[in-house]
Amino acid sequence: MRPEAWRLLRDGGADAAQNMAIDEALLEAHERDEALPPALRLYGWSSPSYSLGRTQRGIGSGDLERLLASGFEVVRRPTGGDGVLHEHERTYAVVGSLGSRDFPRGVVDTYARIARALVSAVSSLGVSDARSAQATRRTGRQDAAVCFERLSGCEVLARGRKLIGSAQARRRRAFLQHGSIPIRLGAERLAEAAGRHVADGRFTDLARATGREPSPEDVDRALATAFESEFSVRLIAAPLTRAETLRAAELRAWRYDSLAWTRDGVWGARERYWLGASA
């Protein structure tokens, strides 16, 4: 029996608003049509960017001005979690139907299945002692504005330090999970983005974990091979459809380029009308 086929989308690098709009457009496509094959998207960021989690508390005008003045793009993700710096990295996104052959409906089960592929990928790049952290539920208020300072979900660790952070969004029958895979991540840059001191002992990157700096192409190959093996699938390169491209343009215009959305995670009646019921 031939293995099932998934879509593979590889992007060299786009700006922050475009990256999030594409991820959400893929999620909406799977929400509308549960028969679509899962998609694995691998991409970079054309400019240093700081992304906020979907429900993360609003960013102050002063912080937003500071980030923009420092050369960072700022965007709010469709997924949860805290602030993440995107600079020298590859980002993965997996989109699929819940309750399918590949993805059970449970949040933890989906995280864990994808984490196994991520651990396999970074291990093949030379990361020793890579493993996934146990999924945990947050309790109470925790003072951490930076995602890399906190372990939650099935994060990928290298020698006990956080290497890959991931977050999910779920829409009835479909889900999106994406995560940052830093090739080189400096504590100073992370602290500059966060606006405060960051304890670099809690996180690592591929360069430190492997003793060399893998290329984006190396990372993509390792990820593609690992996902094919873990899920027993074939990855077939396929671009965005015309409908997905148009929807991404709408989402960008009315959500991810919106100052109100970026700052507070809210939008007005005009945006709700254009974004439709799924917003």
C-alpha positions as CSV (number, residue, x, y, z in Angstrom):
1,M,0.0,0.0,0.0
2,R,1.4,3.4,-1.0
3,P,1.8,5.9,1.9
4,E,-0.6,8.7,2.2
5,A,0.4,12.0,0.7
6,W,0.8,15.3,2.5
7,R,1.3,18.8,1.0
8,L,4.7,20.4,1.5
9,L,5.0,24.2,1.3
10,R,8.5,25.7,1.6
11,D,8.9,29.5,1.8
12,G,12.3,31.2,2.0
13,G,11.0,34.1,4.0
14,A,8.0,36.4,4.2
15,D,7.2,39.3,6.5
16,A,5.4,38.7,9.8
17,A,1.9,39.6,8.7
18,Q,2.1,37.4,5.6
19,N,3.4,34.4,7.5
20,M,0.5,34.5,10.0
21,A,-2.1,35.2,7.3
22,I,-0.9,32.1,5.3
23,D,-1.0,29.9,8.3
24,E,-4.5,30.9,9.2
25,A,-5.7,30.6,5.5
26,L,-4.5,27.0,5.5
27,L,-6.3,26.4,8.8
28,E,-9.5,27.8,7.4
29,A,-9.2,25.6,4.2
30,H,-9.0,22.5,6.4
31,E,-11.9,23.7,8.5
32,R,-14.1,23.9,5.4
33,D,-12.9,20.6,3.8
34,E,-11.9,17.9,6.2
35,A,-11.0,15.6,3.3
36,L,-8.0,17.8,2.5
37,P,-4.6,16.1,3.1
38,P,-2.5,17.5,6.0
39,A,0.0,20.2,5.1
40,L,3.5,20.8,6.4
41,R,4.7,24.4,5.8
42,L,8.4,25.4,6.4
43,Y,9.3,29.0,6.3
44,G,11.5,31.9,7.4
45,W,11.0,35.5,8.3
46,S,12.3,38.3,6.0
47,S,12.8,40.7,9.0
48,P,13.4,40.3,12.7
49,S,9.9,39.9,14.2
50,Y,8.3,39.6,17.6
51,S,5.0,37.6,17.7
52,L,2.4,37.8,20.4
53,G,0.2,34.9,21.4
54,R,-3.5,35.0,20.5
55,T,-4.7,35.7,24.0
56,Q,-1.6,37.4,25.4
57,R,-2.5,40.6,27.1
58,G,-2.3,43.7,25.0
59,I,1.0,45.3,24.3
60,G,1.4,48.9,25.4
61,S,1.9,51.7,22.9
62,G,5.3,52.4,24.4
63,D,6.4,48.8,23.9
64,L,5.1,48.7,20.4
65,E,6.9,51.9,19.5
66,R,10.1,50.6,21.1
67,L,9.9,47.3,19.1
68,L,9.2,49.1,15.8
69,A,12.0,51.7,16.5
70,S,14.4,48.8,17.1
71,G,13.7,47.3,13.7
72,F,11.3,44.5,14.8
73,E,8.1,43.7,13.0
74,V,5.3,42.9,15.5
75,V,2.4,40.5,14.8
76,R,-0.2,38.6,16.8
77,R,-0.4,34.9,16.1
78,P,-3.6,33.0,15.6
79,T,-2.3,30.5,18.2
80,G,-1.7,30.8,21.9
81,G,1.4,31.2,24.0
82,D,3.6,34.2,24.8
83,G,6.0,36.4,22.9
84,V,8.5,34.8,20.5
85,L,11.4,36.4,18.7
86,H,11.7,35.2,15.1
87,E,15.1,36.0,13.5
88,H,17.6,33.3,12.6
89,E,15.2,30.3,12.5
90,R,13.0,28.1,10.5
91,T,9.3,27.8,11.5
92,Y,7.2,24.8,10.9
93,A,3.4,24.7,10.6
94,V,1.3,21.6,10.5
95,V,-2.4,21.9,9.5
96,G,-4.8,19.0,9.4
97,S,-8.2,17.6,10.2
98,L,-9.0,16.4,13.8
99,G,-10.0,12.8,14.3
100,S,-8.2,11.7,11.1
101,R,-5.8,8.9,10.7
102,D,-2.9,11.1,11.5
103,F,-4.3,13.4,14.2
104,P,-6.5,12.3,17.1
105,R,-8.8,14.9,18.6
106,G,-6.9,15.3,21.9
107,V,-4.7,18.4,22.2
108,V,-1.9,16.5,24.1
109,D,-2.0,13.6,21.7
110,T,-1.6,15.9,18.7
111,Y,1.3,17.8,20.4
112,A,3.0,14.5,21.3
113,R,2.7,13.0,17.8
114,I,4.3,16.1,16.2
115,A,6.9,16.4,18.9
116,R,8.2,12.9,18.0
117,A,8.8,14.1,14.5
118,L,10.5,17.2,15.7
119,V,12.8,15.2,18.1
120,S,13.7,12.9,15.3
121,A,14.5,15.9,13.0
122,V,16.8,17.7,15.4
123,S,18.5,14.5,16.5
124,S,19.4,13.8,12.8
125,L,21.0,17.3,12.7
126,G,23.3,16.3,15.6
127,V,21.4,17.4,18.7
128,S,22.2,15.0,21.5
129,D,19.7,14.1,24.3
130,A,16.8,15.7,22.4
131,R,13.4,14.8,24.0
132,S,9.9,16.3,24.4
133,A,8.8,17.8,27.7
134,Q,5.7,16.4,29.3
135,A,2.6,18.4,28.5
136,T,1.4,20.5,31.4
137,R,-1.6,22.7,32.1
138,R,-0.8,26.2,33.2
139,T,-2.2,27.1,36.6
140,G,-2.5,30.6,38.0
141,R,-0.7,33.6,36.8
142,Q,2.9,33.1,35.6
143,D,5.1,36.1,35.0
144,A,6.8,35.2,31.7
145,A,6.3,37.4,28.7
146,V,8.7,35.3,26.6
147,C,7.7,31.9,25.3
148,F,11.2,30.5,25.5
149,E,11.3,31.1,29.2
150,R,8.5,28.7,29.9
151,L,8.0,25.0,29.4
152,S,4.4,24.1,28.3
153,G,2.9,21.5,26.0
154,C,5.2,19.0,24.3
155,E,8.1,21.3,23.9
156,V,11.4,19.9,22.5
157,L,14.3,20.1,24.9
158,A,18.1,19.6,24.3
159,R,20.1,18.8,27.4
160,G,17.2,20.1,29.5
161,R,17.0,23.5,27.7
162,K,14.1,24.5,25.5
163,L,14.9,24.2,21.8
164,I,11.5,24.3,20.1
165,G,8.4,26.0,21.3
166,S,5.0,25.2,19.7
167,A,1.4,26.5,19.9
168,Q,-1.9,25.4,18.5
169,A,-5.2,26.8,17.3
170,R,-8.3,24.7,16.9
171,R,-11.4,25.4,14.8
172,R,-14.1,22.7,15.2
173,R,-12.8,20.0,12.8
174,A,-9.3,21.4,12.1
175,F,-6.1,22.5,13.8
176,L,-3.0,24.5,13.2
177,Q,0.2,23.9,15.1
178,H,3.3,26.0,14.4
179,G,6.6,26.5,16.2
180,S,9.9,28.2,16.2
181,I,13.1,26.3,15.5
182,P,15.9,28.8,16.2
183,I,19.2,28.2,14.4
184,R,20.9,31.0,16.3
185,L,19.1,32.8,19.1
186,G,20.9,35.4,21.3
187,A,19.8,36.3,24.8
188,E,20.6,39.9,24.1
189,R,18.3,40.1,21.1
190,L,15.6,38.2,23.0
191,A,15.9,40.6,25.9
192,E,15.8,43.6,23.5
193,A,12.6,42.3,22.0
194,A,11.1,41.5,25.4
195,G,12.2,44.7,27.0
196,R,13.7,43.1,30.0
197,H,16.4,40.6,31.2
198,V,16.1,37.0,29.8
199,A,17.7,34.1,31.5
200,D,19.5,32.4,28.6
201,G,20.1,29.2,30.7
202,R,16.5,28.2,30.0
203,F,16.8,27.9,26.2
204,T,19.2,26.9,23.5
205,D,19.4,26.9,19.7
206,L,20.6,24.5,17.0
207,A,24.0,26.1,16.7
208,R,24.7,25.6,20.4
209,A,23.0,22.2,20.6
210,T,25.0,20.8,17.7
211,G,28.3,22.7,17.7
212,R,27.7,24.0,14.2
213,E,25.2,26.2,12.4
214,P,23.0,24.2,10.1
215,S,21.6,25.9,7.0
216,P,17.9,26.5,6.5
217,E,18.0,23.8,3.8
218,D,19.6,21.3,6.2
219,V,16.8,22.0,8.7
220,D,14.1,21.6,6.0
221,R,15.5,18.3,4.8
222,A,15.7,17.0,8.3
223,L,12.1,18.0,9.1
224,A,10.7,16.6,5.9
225,T,12.4,13.3,6.4
226,A,11.3,13.0,10.0
227,F,7.6,13.9,9.3
228,E,7.6,11.3,6.4
229,S,8.9,8.7,8.7
230,E,6.8,9.4,11.8
231,F,3.5,9.7,9.9
232,S,4.3,7.1,7.2
233,V,3.5,9.7,4.5
234,R,5.0,11.1,1.3
235,L,5.5,14.9,1.2
236,I,4.6,16.4,-2.2
237,A,5.5,20.0,-2.9
238,A,2.4,22.0,-3.6
239,P,1.9,25.8,-3.6
240,L,-1.0,27.6,-2.1
241,T,-4.2,27.3,-4.0
242,R,-5.7,30.4,-5.6
243,A,-8.4,30.4,-2.9
244,E,-5.8,30.2,-0.1
245,T,-3.8,33.0,-1.6
246,L,-6.8,35.3,-1.8
247,R,-7.9,34.4,1.7
248,A,-4.4,35.1,3.0
249,A,-4.6,38.5,1.4
250,E,-7.9,39.2,3.1
251,L,-6.7,38.0,6.5
252,R,-3.6,40.1,6.2
253,A,-5.4,43.3,5.2
254,W,-8.1,43.1,7.9
255,R,-6.4,41.3,10.7
256,Y,-2.6,41.0,10.7
257,D,-1.9,44.5,9.4
258,S,-4.4,45.9,11.9
259,L,-2.9,47.9,14.8
260,A,-5.9,47.1,17.0
261,W,-5.4,43.4,16.4
262,T,-1.7,43.5,17.0
263,R,-1.9,45.6,20.1
264,D,-5.0,44.2,21.8
265,G,-6.1,41.1,19.9
266,V,-9.5,42.7,18.9
267,W,-11.0,44.1,15.8
268,G,-14.0,46.2,14.9
269,A,-17.3,45.5,13.1
270,R,-15.7,46.2,9.7
271,E,-13.0,43.6,10.2
272,R,-15.5,41.1,11.5
273,Y,-17.7,41.6,8.4
274,W,-14.8,41.0,6.1
275,L,-13.2,38.1,8.0
276,G,-16.5,36.2,8.2
277,A,-18.0,33.9,10.7
278,S,-14.8,31.9,11.3
279,A,-13.1,35.0,12.9
